[in-house]
Each structure stands twice: as structure tokens, then as C-alpha cells.
Amino acid sequence: MAAIDPEKGQGVATTTIDPRIAVDNSSNDEPNHATYSYAPKSGILASLRAFESRMDEKFHIESEAIDRKRPENKKHVPWTEQLSMALLWASGTMNTSCFATGFLGAEFGLSLKQSVVVTIFASLLGGSLTGFCATFGAATGLRQISVSRYSFGWWPNKLVALLNSIQQMGWAAVSCITGGLALTAVSDGRVSLVLGIIILAVVALAISFIGLKAILVYERYAWVIFFVIFMIFFGETGKYADNTTPATVSGPNLSASVLSLLAIVYGSSASWCTMASDYYVHYPVDVSRVKVFFMTAFGIGIPTSIGMVAGCVVSSGFNNRPEWGDIYENQGVGYLIQDILYPHGFAKFLLTLLVLSGINVNVISIYSAAISFQQLSRPFAAIPRFIWTFFCFACILALALGGREELNTYLQDFLSLLGYWCTSYAVILFEEHYIFRKGRFDSYDLEGWNDPARLPIGLAAATAFLLGVVAWCMGMEETWFIGPLAKTIGKSGGDVANEFTFVVTALTYLPARYLELKYFRR
């Protein structure tokens, strides 16, 4: 058991290790055969991992993805490449999914002004959670799910890994649906929605298959196309926006609508927090964490707002152009985009480009889902990343094809649920880092990232997280369930799950972690 530094309250260098457990000496260049080594020495998995390593050497197909990236093996990253801290997320958020989410404000009965204000505020708030979590990547050299082992412990963190995998695949499925609708529209129905979904998923699979380097290069430039397209959206549809019609709800019902939209948009931006560090592990440990925070927060919040506000503007235009509403309800978002832009040939061209926006989300989501699956257990870690990539691809196809007919319901339910557990996750990481570790990264036993004996038990985090689940259920407002707290707000209920979850998790983790340190000294 680790000795405890009375000032840090954590295990320090005097840790005694079972001699049967090797010290972690992994690097960027050599496979990790360290603590509880997950590299099999024989059999089909050994052959597959050897094949993965050969692909890495010849074609830079990333292998050993979940290993810790040690400081001495990191290279200087030029400032032009550091822009990826923001541009990566800009490419992943300016898409047809965010555009479709922007329609929800009008459906909740809010005015255009109210929808825009709530959208921007919630996007930046959720982006801030992700910005905080991103600061751990360069400092520790660990992927996000590995980082949370230092608060959730070895066993409870497996639940986090599973939830993150499901979350990323769900996001990719939503993106496949909206991108598939666009592809169907631009082909005048010759490409079915099913085929459109398959095409988007396959292209994203190819990029994610290569690994982090390919993702960063692709996402660094992809955003430019979609930024220009959304500026054209504003230019051609803004004159039809209805900025005079007031909200159709008032009083408690208005509060309920604002809270529910806030939960959905916040969930969209906050959902990246459980994988943010995955894309920062290659940065030097001395990179400014303030820079990481702001570039990530604004890199998510602003582009998300651009796509969603475009949706707010177009949906408000239904009052002035009723035919837009008919097209949206009966034919889908792809045909709507083709109708609101002009001339017709130019609209088809822009819609063709917008199809690519679905690929941007899928690339990020497939990659992070795959390495999250690797951290569910040591046997799962032995399975090469590219195998998990194919598995995630298959799951995403199943989810997208199964949910393609109920896009709005899918968006409302799924995006709201994302924010709930991400709130608990970020609160636990924040309190662990700033209260129990005094904001010091040298208080983390980074050599023991893959050793259960050198990590916290995780009882405190598990307790806080599970009580957070109770808080979600009390405050959520979904089509299939309205919690008792949510029912008290307005006629149809207002979503207060995130707010209640924040309070419950924060108040629970503090005393629980104190007791865990006192009795288990880990």
C-alpha cells in the first residue's frame, strides 16, 4: 500500500509494489508490457497485435493507443498545430446534427431571441466542462478514461469507460442520420437514407482506422468548409427570420421550456468532456493549461452555437415561409436545406459538402469509443484498437439504421441524457484535482496508471456517481419519463437534472473521498 503524504493526501514515491508486478516503463515507441501487461505472448490476439504494430511502422496505423505518452518522448508542437485544440472541435461541431438541434427551441414554444440566448449560453457552459477535462491530457500523457482512474479507481472506472463508448457511438449515429438525410436529398432520393448512413459511416471508419495523426490533420482543415456554408445559411435565410413573434409559452411553462432546451444544448457540448484528453496526449507537459482550457471551451462553444443558431433562424422562418415547415416535417432536414438555399444548383452543391459534416463527428467518436472499450478490462485491452474500431462501426450502423425514422425524439432524449452523467464526471474530477490534490499534477502516481493497487479504491466516486443517477431521475424531463422534480415546473415539466446532479455529486464526493482516504489511504 502507498504511503500517504499528509499534505497531498495521496500515495507518493514510497509505494511498495508486489514484486510480481512490473513497473510501467511504456513509451511512445515501445509497446507497453508493464503493469498487468495486456500484450498477449501467443495466440490469435498476439498475431493481431503484431500485425497492428507492423501497420504502425509502415503506414502509421496507430497501435498501443491507450499507453501513457511519457514526457521524454513528446516532441515540440508548433503553434500552427496547437490551433487543433480549437479547430478539431470546430470541425466536429459545425454539422447538420447541430443545425437540426437548433429547431428544438421553436418546438418548445420559445421566441427566436430566447432560443438564441439559451443556445449560446448552454453551448459555452458545456464547452467549459470539456475545456477543464482537456487540461489533463498533456499534463499526464493519458487518455481521458485513464485520467479518471485517479478518482473513480480501477473498477468503478470501467462503468465510465462503458458509458463513454455508448455515448460516442450514439453521437455518431445521430450524425449518420442527419448526414444521410442530406445525402438522400442531394441525390433526389436516388440514394436511400439507409445507403447514405452506410456511406458516411464507412468514410469515417477509414479515417479513424489510421488513428490520431490522421484525425488531427483532417479535422484541422475540415471546419473551413462548414463555417462558410453556415455563413451562407445566415445570409440567405436571415431575411425570413421571425424576430417579432413572442414565445407561445409563458410563466412556469416558459421556465420549463428554457430549462429543457438548456439541458439538451448543454448536453451536446458537455458530452465531449469524457474523451477530450484523448486528443491532447501528444502535447508537451508544459503547454499552457489556460490555453488548453480556453481554446477547447471556445472551440466547442462557438462553432456549436453557429450551427444551432442557424437552426433557430431557419425554424423561426417557418412563420413566414409555412412551406419550409411542411418540407421539414414530411421530407426531413436534407430536403429543407435544399429548399431554403438558392439557386437550386448551388444549394445541391452546398448540401453535398454538408454531407461531409457527418463524417467529422464520426471520426472523433469512433476513435474515442474504440480506446474506451480497450479500457473496460485487461482482456479487452489485449484486443487491437483497429478491431474495436470495426466493432464500433458496426454498432453505430445498427443504432443509426434503427433510429433513422425518429430523429427529433432521438435528439431530445439522447442529448439530454448525455449531459447528466457528464456533469457528475466533471464534478468528481474537479474536486479530486483541486481539493484533494491541490491542483498539483505531481500528486498523481502516473507510473501506476495501469496498476489497480496504486489507484484509489473508487468507493467515493462510485457513491457520488450513483447518487447522481438518482438526481438525474428526479430532475429529468424526457418523452418516456418525467422526474418528480421536473413535474413541478410547468405543465409538461422542466428539465433540472443537470442542476440537481451537480449539487448532489459535489456534496457527496467531498465527505466520501475524505473517508476513503482516511480508511483506505489511497
C-alpha positions as CSV (number, residue, x, y, z in Angstrom):
1,M,0.0,0.0,0.0
2,A,1.2,3.5,-0.8
3,A,2.4,5.8,1.9
4,I,0.4,9.0,2.4
5,D,1.9,12.4,2.1
6,P,-0.1,14.4,4.8
7,E,-0.1,17.5,2.6
8,K,-1.2,15.8,-0.6
9,G,-3.3,13.0,0.9
10,Q,-2.2,10.7,-1.8
11,G,0.2,7.8,-2.4
12,V,3.8,9.0,-3.1
13,A,7.1,7.6,-4.2
14,T,7.5,5.3,-1.2
15,T,4.8,2.9,-2.7
16,T,5.6,-0.7,-2.1
17,I,4.9,-2.9,-5.1
18,D,4.2,-6.6,-5.4
19,P,7.4,-8.0,-7.0
20,R,5.3,-9.9,-9.4
21,I,4.1,-6.6,-10.9
22,A,6.5,-4.8,-13.3
23,V,7.0,-1.1,-13.2
24,D,5.3,0.8,-16.0
25,N,8.1,1.8,-18.4
26,S,6.0,2.4,-21.5
27,S,6.9,4.9,-24.2
28,N,5.6,6.2,-27.4
29,D,8.0,4.0,-29.3
30,E,7.8,0.7,-27.5
31,P,4.7,-1.4,-26.6
32,N,3.7,-1.4,-23.0
33,H,4.4,-4.7,-21.4
34,A,4.1,-3.2,-18.0
35,T,1.8,-3.5,-15.0
36,Y,-0.8,-6.1,-15.7
37,S,0.5,-6.3,-19.3
38,Y,-2.2,-6.6,-21.8
39,A,0.0,-7.7,-24.7
40,P,-0.5,-11.5,-25.2
41,K,2.6,-13.5,-26.0
42,S,0.9,-16.1,-28.2
43,G,-2.4,-17.0,-29.9
44,I,-4.5,-15.1,-32.4
45,L,-4.5,-11.8,-30.3
46,A,-0.7,-11.8,-30.3
47,S,-0.7,-12.2,-34.1
48,L,-3.3,-9.4,-34.5
49,R,-1.3,-7.1,-32.2
50,A,1.9,-7.9,-34.2
51,F,0.0,-7.1,-37.4
52,E,-1.1,-3.8,-35.8
53,S,2.5,-2.9,-34.9
54,R,3.6,-3.7,-38.5
55,M,0.9,-1.4,-39.9
56,D,2.0,1.3,-37.5
57,E,5.6,1.0,-38.7
58,K,4.7,1.0,-42.4
59,F,1.5,3.1,-42.6
60,H,1.4,4.9,-39.2
61,I,-1.8,3.0,-38.3
62,E,-1.8,3.9,-34.6
63,S,-1.0,1.0,-32.2
64,E,-0.7,0.9,-28.4
65,A,-3.2,3.8,-28.3
66,I,-4.1,3.7,-24.6
67,D,-0.4,3.6,-23.3
68,R,0.7,6.6,-21.4
69,K,2.7,9.1,-23.5
70,R,5.7,9.9,-21.5
71,P,7.2,13.4,-21.3
72,E,10.6,12.5,-22.6
73,N,9.1,11.0,-25.8
74,K,7.0,14.0,-26.7
75,K,8.1,16.5,-29.3
76,H,7.6,20.2,-29.6
77,V,4.2,21.0,-31.3
78,P,4.4,24.2,-33.4
79,W,1.8,26.9,-32.7
80,T,0.1,26.2,-36.0
81,E,-0.6,22.6,-34.9
82,Q,-1.6,23.8,-31.5
83,L,-4.6,25.5,-33.2
84,S,-6.0,22.0,-33.4
85,M,-7.1,22.4,-29.8
86,A,-9.9,24.6,-31.2
87,L,-10.1,23.6,-34.8
88,L,-10.6,19.9,-34.0
89,W,-13.8,20.7,-32.2
90,A,-14.9,23.3,-34.7
91,S,-14.9,20.6,-37.4
92,G,-16.7,18.1,-35.1
93,T,-19.5,20.5,-34.1
94,M,-20.4,22.6,-37.2
95,N,-22.7,20.0,-38.7
96,T,-26.2,19.0,-39.7
97,S,-26.8,17.5,-36.3
98,C,-26.3,20.8,-34.5
99,F,-28.3,22.5,-37.2
100,A,-31.2,20.1,-36.5
101,T,-30.9,20.6,-32.8
102,G,-31.4,24.4,-33.3
103,F,-35.0,23.6,-34.3
104,L,-35.9,22.5,-30.8
105,G,-36.3,26.0,-29.4
106,A,-39.2,26.7,-31.7
107,E,-40.7,23.3,-30.9
108,F,-40.6,24.2,-27.2
109,G,-42.5,27.4,-27.9
110,L,-39.6,29.8,-27.4
111,S,-39.1,33.0,-29.4
112,L,-36.1,33.4,-31.7
113,K,-34.3,35.7,-29.2
114,Q,-34.9,33.3,-26.3
115,S,-33.7,30.3,-28.4
116,V,-30.5,32.1,-29.5
117,V,-29.6,33.3,-25.9
118,V,-30.2,29.9,-24.4
119,T,-28.3,28.1,-27.2
120,I,-25.2,30.3,-26.9
121,F,-25.1,30.2,-23.1
122,A,-25.6,26.5,-22.9
123,S,-23.0,25.7,-25.6
124,L,-20.3,27.8,-23.8
125,L,-21.2,26.2,-20.4
126,G,-21.0,22.7,-21.7
127,G,-17.8,23.6,-23.6
128,S,-16.2,24.8,-20.4
129,L,-16.7,21.4,-18.8
130,T,-14.9,19.9,-21.7
131,G,-12.2,22.5,-21.6
132,F,-11.4,21.6,-18.0
133,C,-11.2,17.9,-18.7
134,A,-8.9,18.6,-21.7
135,T,-6.3,20.1,-19.4
136,F,-5.4,16.6,-18.1
137,G,-4.2,15.2,-21.5
138,A,-0.9,16.9,-22.0
139,A,0.0,17.1,-18.2
140,T,-0.5,13.3,-17.7
141,G,0.0,11.8,-21.1
142,L,-3.1,9.7,-20.5
143,R,-6.4,9.3,-22.4
144,Q,-9.4,10.7,-20.7
145,I,-10.7,7.4,-19.3
146,S,-7.3,6.6,-17.9
147,V,-7.2,10.0,-16.2
148,S,-10.5,9.3,-14.4
149,R,-8.9,6.2,-12.8
150,Y,-7.3,8.6,-10.3
151,S,-10.7,9.5,-8.9
152,F,-13.0,6.6,-9.9
153,G,-10.4,3.9,-9.2
154,W,-9.9,0.7,-11.3
155,W,-13.2,-1.0,-11.0
156,P,-15.8,1.9,-11.0
157,N,-14.0,3.5,-13.9
158,K,-15.0,0.6,-16.1
159,L,-18.6,1.9,-15.9
160,V,-17.3,5.3,-17.1
161,A,-15.5,3.6,-20.0
162,L,-18.6,1.7,-21.0
163,L,-20.8,4.8,-20.8
164,N,-18.3,6.8,-22.8
165,S,-18.2,4.2,-25.5
166,I,-22.0,4.1,-25.7
167,Q,-22.2,7.9,-25.7
168,Q,-19.7,8.3,-28.6
169,M,-21.4,5.7,-30.7
170,G,-24.7,7.4,-30.0
171,W,-23.4,10.7,-31.2
172,A,-22.0,9.1,-34.3
173,A,-25.4,7.5,-35.0
174,V,-27.1,10.9,-34.8
175,S,-24.6,12.3,-37.2
176,C,-25.0,9.5,-39.6
177,I,-28.8,10.0,-39.7
178,T,-28.6,13.8,-40.4
179,G,-25.8,13.4,-42.9
180,G,-27.7,10.5,-44.5
181,L,-30.8,12.7,-44.9
182,A,-28.7,15.3,-46.6
183,L,-27.2,12.8,-49.0
184,T,-30.7,11.4,-49.8
185,A,-31.9,15.0,-50.6
186,V,-29.0,15.9,-52.8
187,S,-29.4,12.8,-54.8
188,D,-33.2,13.5,-55.2
189,G,-34.0,10.3,-53.4
190,R,-31.8,8.0,-55.6
191,V,-29.6,7.3,-52.6
192,S,-31.7,5.9,-49.8
193,L,-31.3,7.0,-46.2
194,V,-30.0,3.6,-45.4
195,L,-27.3,3.8,-48.1
196,G,-26.5,7.4,-47.0
197,I,-25.9,6.3,-43.4
198,I,-23.7,3.4,-44.6
199,I,-21.6,5.7,-46.8
200,L,-21.0,8.2,-44.0
201,A,-20.0,5.5,-41.5
202,V,-17.6,3.8,-43.9
203,V,-15.7,7.0,-44.8
204,A,-15.4,7.9,-41.1
205,L,-14.2,4.4,-40.3
206,A,-11.3,4.8,-42.8
207,I,-10.0,7.9,-41.1
208,S,-10.5,6.6,-37.6
209,F,-8.8,3.4,-38.5
210,I,-5.5,5.2,-39.2
211,G,-5.5,6.9,-35.7
212,L,-4.8,10.2,-34.0
213,K,-2.4,11.7,-36.6
214,A,-4.8,11.4,-39.4
215,I,-7.7,12.7,-37.3
216,L,-5.8,15.8,-36.3
217,V,-4.7,16.6,-39.9
218,Y,-8.2,16.1,-41.3
219,E,-10.1,18.0,-38.6
220,R,-7.6,20.9,-38.6
221,Y,-8.9,22.0,-42.0
222,A,-12.4,20.5,-42.4
223,W,-14.1,23.2,-40.4
224,V,-13.4,25.9,-43.0
225,I,-15.9,24.5,-45.5
226,F,-18.7,24.3,-42.9
227,F,-18.1,27.7,-41.5
228,V,-18.5,29.2,-45.0
229,I,-21.7,27.2,-45.6
230,F,-23.3,28.3,-42.3
231,M,-22.5,32.0,-43.2
232,I,-24.3,31.4,-46.4
233,F,-27.2,30.0,-44.4
234,F,-27.4,33.2,-42.4
235,G,-27.1,35.4,-45.5
236,E,-29.8,33.6,-47.5
237,T,-32.3,32.8,-44.7
238,G,-31.9,35.7,-42.3
239,K,-34.4,37.9,-44.1
240,Y,-37.2,35.3,-43.4
241,A,-36.4,35.0,-39.6
242,D,-39.3,35.9,-37.4
243,N,-37.9,38.2,-34.7
244,T,-41.2,39.7,-33.7
245,T,-43.5,36.8,-32.7
246,P,-43.3,36.2,-28.9
247,A,-43.0,32.9,-27.2
248,T,-46.1,30.8,-27.3
249,V,-45.4,29.8,-23.7
250,S,-45.3,31.9,-20.6
251,G,-44.9,31.8,-16.8
252,P,-43.9,28.3,-15.5
253,N,-44.3,26.8,-18.9
254,L,-41.7,29.3,-20.3
255,S,-39.3,28.3,-17.5
256,A,-39.9,24.6,-18.3
257,S,-39.1,25.2,-22.0
258,V,-36.0,27.1,-21.2
259,L,-34.7,24.5,-18.8
260,S,-35.4,21.7,-21.2
261,L,-33.6,23.4,-24.1
262,L,-30.8,24.3,-21.8
263,A,-30.3,20.6,-20.9
264,I,-30.3,19.5,-24.5
265,V,-27.8,22.1,-25.8
266,Y,-25.6,21.8,-22.7
267,G,-25.5,18.0,-23.1
268,S,-24.4,18.5,-26.7
269,S,-21.3,20.4,-25.7
270,A,-20.6,18.7,-22.4
271,S,-20.6,15.3,-23.9
272,W,-17.1,15.8,-25.3
273,C,-15.6,16.0,-21.8
274,T,-15.3,12.3,-21.3
275,M,-12.9,12.0,-24.3
276,A,-11.2,15.4,-24.6
277,S,-7.8,14.3,-23.3
278,D,-7.6,11.7,-26.0
279,Y,-6.5,14.4,-28.4
280,Y,-4.0,16.2,-26.2
281,V,-1.7,13.4,-25.1
282,H,0.9,14.3,-27.7
283,Y,1.4,17.9,-26.4
284,P,4.4,18.7,-24.1
285,V,3.6,18.7,-20.4
286,D,4.5,22.4,-20.1
287,V,1.8,23.5,-22.6
288,S,-0.3,26.3,-21.1
289,R,-3.3,24.7,-19.4
290,V,-5.1,28.1,-19.6
291,K,-4.6,28.0,-23.4
292,V,-5.9,24.4,-23.5
293,F,-9.0,25.4,-21.5
294,F,-10.0,28.4,-23.5
295,M,-9.2,27.0,-26.9
296,T,-11.2,23.9,-26.1
297,A,-14.1,25.7,-24.5
298,F,-14.5,28.3,-27.2
299,G,-13.5,25.7,-29.9
300,I,-16.6,23.8,-28.9
301,G,-19.0,26.5,-27.7
302,I,-18.7,29.0,-30.6
303,P,-18.9,26.5,-33.5
304,T,-21.7,24.6,-31.8
305,S,-23.6,27.9,-31.4
306,I,-23.1,28.8,-35.1
307,G,-24.8,25.6,-36.3
308,M,-27.6,25.7,-33.7
309,V,-28.3,29.4,-34.1
310,A,-28.6,28.7,-37.9
311,G,-31.3,26.2,-37.0
312,C,-33.0,28.7,-34.7
313,V,-33.1,31.2,-37.5
314,V,-34.5,28.8,-40.1
315,S,-37.1,27.3,-37.7
316,S,-38.4,30.8,-36.9
317,G,-38.8,31.4,-40.6
318,F,-41.5,28.7,-40.6
319,N,-43.9,31.5,-39.6
320,N,-43.1,33.5,-42.7
321,R,-42.5,30.5,-45.0
322,P,-45.0,27.8,-44.0
323,E,-43.8,25.6,-46.8
324,W,-40.5,25.2,-45.1
325,G,-42.2,23.7,-42.1
326,D,-44.1,21.2,-44.3
327,I,-40.9,20.1,-46.0
328,Y,-39.1,19.7,-42.7
329,E,-42.0,17.6,-41.2
330,N,-42.7,15.5,-44.2
331,Q,-39.3,15.1,-46.0
332,G,-36.6,15.9,-43.5
333,V,-33.8,18.3,-42.9
334,G,-31.9,17.5,-46.1
335,Y,-34.7,18.5,-48.4
336,L,-35.3,21.6,-46.2
337,I,-31.7,22.7,-46.7
338,Q,-32.0,22.2,-50.4
339,D,-35.2,24.3,-50.5
340,I,-34.1,27.3,-48.3
341,L,-30.8,27.9,-50.3
342,Y,-30.7,29.3,-53.8
343,P,-30.0,29.0,-56.7
344,H,-31.1,25.3,-56.8
345,G,-27.8,24.0,-58.3
346,F,-25.7,25.9,-55.7
347,A,-28.0,24.5,-53.0
348,K,-27.3,21.0,-54.2
349,F,-23.5,21.7,-54.2
350,L,-23.6,23.0,-50.6
351,L,-25.7,20.1,-49.5
352,T,-23.2,17.7,-51.0
353,L,-20.5,19.4,-48.9
354,L,-22.6,19.3,-45.8
355,V,-22.8,15.6,-46.1
356,L,-19.1,15.6,-45.1
357,S,-20.0,17.2,-41.8
358,G,-21.4,13.9,-40.5
359,I,-18.0,12.4,-41.2
360,N,-16.3,14.9,-38.8
361,V,-18.2,13.8,-35.8
362,N,-18.0,10.1,-36.6
363,V,-14.2,10.2,-37.0
364,I,-13.8,11.6,-33.4
365,S,-16.5,9.4,-31.9
366,I,-15.3,6.1,-33.5
367,Y,-11.7,6.7,-32.4
368,S,-12.6,7.5,-28.7
369,A,-15.2,4.8,-28.4
370,A,-12.6,2.2,-29.6
371,I,-10.0,3.2,-27.0
372,S,-12.6,3.4,-24.3
373,F,-13.6,-0.2,-25.0
374,Q,-9.9,-1.2,-24.6
375,Q,-10.0,0.1,-21.0
376,L,-13.0,-1.9,-19.9
377,S,-10.8,-4.8,-18.9
378,R,-7.3,-6.2,-19.4
379,P,-8.6,-8.9,-21.9
380,F,-10.3,-6.1,-23.9
381,A,-7.1,-4.1,-23.9
382,A,-5.4,-7.1,-25.5
383,I,-7.6,-6.7,-28.5
384,P,-6.0,-4.3,-31.0
385,R,-7.5,-0.9,-31.5
386,F,-8.4,-1.5,-35.1
387,I,-10.6,-4.5,-34.2
388,W,-12.5,-2.2,-31.7
389,T,-12.8,0.4,-34.5
390,F,-14.6,-2.1,-36.7
391,F,-16.8,-3.2,-33.7
392,C,-17.8,0.5,-33.0
393,F,-18.5,1.0,-36.7
394,A,-21.0,-2.0,-36.7
395,C,-22.7,-0.7,-33.5
396,I,-23.0,2.8,-35.0
397,L,-24.6,1.4,-38.1
398,A,-27.1,-0.6,-36.1
399,L,-28.1,2.5,-33.9
400,A,-28.4,4.8,-36.9
401,L,-30.4,2.5,-39.0
402,G,-32.7,1.6,-36.1
403,G,-33.3,5.3,-35.1
404,R,-33.5,6.9,-38.5
405,E,-37.2,7.5,-38.5
406,E,-37.5,9.4,-35.2
407,L,-34.8,12.0,-35.4
408,N,-36.3,14.7,-33.2
409,T,-37.2,12.3,-30.4
410,Y,-33.8,10.7,-30.7
411,L,-32.1,14.1,-30.4
412,Q,-34.1,15.3,-27.4
413,D,-33.8,12.1,-25.4
414,F,-30.2,11.2,-26.2
415,L,-28.6,14.6,-26.0
416,S,-30.3,15.3,-22.6
417,L,-29.1,12.1,-21.2
418,L,-25.5,12.8,-22.3
419,G,-25.3,15.9,-20.1
420,Y,-26.5,14.2,-16.9
421,W,-23.6,11.8,-16.4
422,C,-21.0,14.1,-17.9
423,T,-21.9,16.6,-15.1
424,S,-21.2,14.0,-12.4
425,Y,-18.0,13.0,-14.2
426,A,-16.6,16.6,-14.4
427,V,-17.5,17.5,-10.9
428,I,-15.7,14.4,-9.5
429,L,-12.6,15.2,-11.5
430,F,-12.7,18.8,-10.5
431,E,-13.0,18.2,-6.7
432,E,-10.4,15.4,-6.8
433,H,-7.9,17.6,-8.6
434,Y,-8.4,21.0,-6.8
435,I,-9.5,19.9,-3.3
436,F,-7.7,16.6,-2.6
437,R,-4.7,17.1,-4.9
438,K,-4.4,20.9,-4.5
439,G,-4.3,21.3,-8.3
440,R,-0.8,19.6,-8.4
441,F,-0.1,17.1,-11.2
442,D,2.9,15.8,-9.3
443,S,0.5,14.4,-6.7
444,Y,-0.6,11.8,-9.3
445,D,1.3,8.5,-9.4
446,L,1.5,8.5,-13.1
447,E,3.7,5.4,-13.2
448,G,0.8,3.4,-11.6
449,W,-1.9,4.4,-14.1
450,N,-2.4,0.8,-15.1
451,D,-2.0,-0.8,-11.7
452,P,-5.1,-1.3,-9.5
453,A,-3.0,-1.4,-6.3
454,R,-1.7,2.1,-6.9
455,L,-5.0,3.8,-7.7
456,P,-7.8,4.9,-5.4
457,I,-10.4,2.3,-4.4
458,G,-13.1,4.4,-6.1
459,L,-15.8,4.0,-3.5
460,A,-16.2,7.8,-3.1
461,A,-16.6,8.4,-6.8
462,A,-18.9,5.4,-7.2
463,T,-21.1,6.6,-4.3
464,A,-21.3,10.2,-5.7
465,F,-21.9,9.0,-9.2
466,L,-24.7,6.6,-8.2
467,L,-26.4,9.2,-6.1
468,G,-26.0,11.5,-9.2
469,V,-28.0,8.9,-11.1
470,V,-30.8,9.2,-8.6
471,A,-30.6,13.0,-9.1
472,W,-30.9,12.5,-12.9
473,C,-34.1,10.5,-12.4
474,M,-35.5,13.1,-10.0
475,G,-34.9,16.0,-12.3
476,M,-35.1,14.7,-15.9
477,E,-37.8,15.6,-18.4
478,E,-37.9,13.1,-21.2
479,T,-40.6,11.8,-23.5
480,W,-40.5,8.5,-21.8
481,F,-40.1,9.7,-18.2
482,I,-40.6,12.9,-16.2
483,G,-39.0,13.0,-12.8
484,P,-40.9,14.3,-9.7
485,L,-38.8,17.5,-9.5
486,A,-39.3,18.2,-13.2
487,K,-43.0,17.7,-12.9
488,T,-43.3,20.7,-10.6
489,I,-42.2,23.1,-13.3
490,G,-44.8,24.0,-15.9
491,K,-47.5,21.9,-17.5
492,S,-45.2,19.4,-19.2
493,G,-42.2,19.6,-16.9
494,G,-38.9,21.3,-17.0
495,D,-35.5,19.5,-17.0
496,V,-33.5,20.3,-13.9
497,A,-31.5,17.1,-13.9
498,N,-28.1,18.7,-14.5
499,E,-28.5,21.3,-11.8
500,F,-29.6,18.8,-9.2
501,T,-27.0,16.3,-10.3
502,F,-24.3,19.0,-9.9
503,V,-25.3,19.7,-6.3
504,V,-25.8,16.1,-5.2
505,T,-22.5,14.9,-6.7
506,A,-20.5,17.8,-5.4
507,L,-21.8,17.5,-1.8
508,T,-21.5,13.7,-1.8
509,Y,-17.9,13.3,-3.2
510,L,-16.2,15.6,-0.6
511,P,-17.0,13.7,2.6
512,A,-17.0,10.3,0.8
513,R,-13.5,10.9,-0.6
514,Y,-12.2,12.2,2.8
515,L,-13.4,8.9,4.4
516,E,-11.9,6.8,1.6
517,L,-8.5,8.5,2.2
518,K,-8.8,8.1,5.9
519,Y,-9.6,4.4,6.0
520,F,-8.0,3.1,2.8
521,R,-5.2,5.6,2.4
522,R,-5.4,5.5,-1.4
